[in-house]
């Protein structure tokens, strides 16, 4: 059956949609960054006011303490010479000393609350600043991608001589993009978004508890709130780390894998994840480090999410001309001969291996675990 004539316009239309989608994503990230920046500026103003109030309260506390000390001294003098003073004079001295002491205690509590609010604002500012910095970095990276798409990929139809290849190429890019979006959206919705919604509710509750039950109970709520904020920050950092570990560029594959597997172990405490490095601890060309990290990352995710594994072992050996990786788990396994619809992860792994001229071998049996063996020749 003869192939249909190349439809370059159809491919250009697909590329245009991709460029529009990338630009919309950049605009959305920029909008999020601007919102965080506005909130950051608002919190900076509030923090400045809180710090001024703290200074005022400290001055007032010092003055009240001095007055209270003088009043207690006066009360002691009146008590020693009780017969010299009338009952009305004694009562006034006592009430004056009592009122000053009460004001001093109230002022102390106010100072504690203001300090607590100041510390909370400073922590929130740190989180917002990290989000702003990350959004600026993402916008910059997306701009580079957009420029690349506009300058190079528009003419890719000329290089594709097979219409079927052209169609698969466009669909796979869109499918990969949508899969990644769904994954990130799901992780943000189930993780930081839920935690931040709970933080908002608990912050209102803390204010209500403070009014109805006093500062001690409110401080308990605030301590619980702090834990939730730490959890939300941990989730955000984990998602960012999954997108692109910055240590991969700075430190290389092996230190990044050690850190990543350690983090995965903390996030899945019921699973024992072991990493063994048998070869040389040396840097590889960037494309190999990124590809190998993603292959191991995908294998670990499959073992954790689909295999219900309780033990996972990652063995890495970097030799002079080859890198060998074995990922073994004791999960429920599967039949490699059965093709599953939607197994996009394995397809992506095979494509990465093909680009590197490597080999991917998967051995698995239902209820007996899975072993993935990766071999990649290293060419300088």
ABEGO torsion letter per residue (X at the ends): XBBBBBBAAAAAAAAAAAAAAAAAAAAAAAAAAAAAAAAAAAAAAAAAAAAAAAAAAAAAAAAAAAAAAAAAAAAAAAAABAAABBAAAAAAAAAAAAAAAAAAAAAAAAAAAAAAAAAAAAAAAAAAAAAAAAAAAAAAAAAAAAAAAAAAAAAAAAABABAAAAAAAAAAAAAAAAAAAAAAAAAAAABAAAAAAAAAAAAAAAAAAAAAAEAAAAAAAAAAAAAAAAAAAAAAAAAAAAABBAAAAAAEAAAAAAAAAAAAAAABAABBBBBBBABBBBBBBAAAAAAAAAAAAAAAAAAAAAAGBABBBBBBBBBAABBBBBBBBABAEBBAABBBBGBAAAAAAAAAAAAAGBBBBBBBBBGAEBBBBBBBBBBX
